[in-house]
Amino acid sequence: MAIGIYFSPAAMSAEKYDECIKLLRKAGAGNPAGRSYHASFGPKDKLMVFDVWTSQAAFDKFAKTLMPILQQLGIEGGEPTVMPVHKVIVPAAKVASPKKPAKASASRSKR
């Protein structure tokens, strides 16, 4: 069952968030298996995070990499709110229309 996880750290600046993402990528966890969606939002001095995961087990595996990084950066993650996901609505993929050939411009002759 998919779950939504909401983190509201006491104080996570955009700078610390960006460094956390950089360290996760360096650790090979920039796009972890099982994470369907990730968003950070809020004021630049107090960002929050919302993720959708395919399962609690997938998140728990990622947390083994995430938590030491948060600790290294001095980010107190607090206790996340975890809830089952009822539905995720994703916009339909846009189908590209065939490109029309550019019209040749008619040249005018001056008289």
Number of C-alpha atoms within 10 A of each C-alpha: 9 19 19 22 19 18 17 18 17 14 16 24 18 18 11 18 21 12 15 19 16 13 18 19 13 10 12 10 15 14 14 15 13 17 18 15 13 13 11 14 11 13 11 14 14 15 21 22 17 17 17 22 22 17 15 17 11 15 20 11 13 19 13 10 15 19 14 12 18 20 11 10 15 12 19 14 16 10 10 14 11 15 12 14 14 9 7 10 5 6 6 6 6 6 6 6 6 6 6 6 6 6 6 6 6 6 6 6 5 4 3
